[in-house]
């Protein structure tokens, strides 16, 4: 294969890689937006759960409402809180992955 053919092949490969990267970058940006939304939602949900738990505990302390129902709701909220905390752990792992992707992007050495 002569140099001209090598150049044509190189151009073809670079164009294919560029197209693939453009698609990958668009997908990563879409995933990152979803990640940000979910991260915000989890923080908000934790706050709501904690506020409701405080309200229920105050009701118990004040002897207001049905103790059995209040305790049932408290248990359900605690289970939800655990699930949200687990989701936050996954979101933290995702954050690390996005940071690694950004570092890889910074390592691209052209020019």
Secondary structure, 3 states (H helix, E strand, C coil): CCHHHHHHHHHHHHHHHHHHHHHHHHHHHHHHHHHHHHHHHHHHHHHHHHHHHHHHHHHHHHCCCCHHHHHHHHHHHHHHHHHHHHHHHHHHHHHHHHHHHHHHHHHCCCC
